[in-house]
Amino acid sequence: MRFALMTKDKPGALQTRMDNRAAHLDYVAETGVVDLAGPFLDDDGQMCGSLIVLEVPDMAAAEDWAANDPYAKAGLFEEVTLRAWKKVIG
């Protein structure tokens, strides 16, 4: 089952994102459940959030993955949305 994890960074938190980026990317690689992912960009082209599609058994597994993401542990996010998602195209 797929879940879309959509996040919005706290204002002025680009440095927090950059400081934790390597750990976040390592977590993505180690867990092996990310189907696709990438940052949202602000008007200046700077990263300001994320869209991550997880392929996991259920919502509990998606919530666990999201809670253990180094970005979440660093307090990067102002807003987090996690929803079941169905891939239709692509």
Secondary structure, 3 states (H helix, E strand, C coil): CEEEEEEEECCCCHHHHHHHHHHHHHHHHHHCCEEEEEEEECCCCCEEEEEEEEECCCHHHHHHHHHHCHHHHCCCEEEEEEEEECCCCC
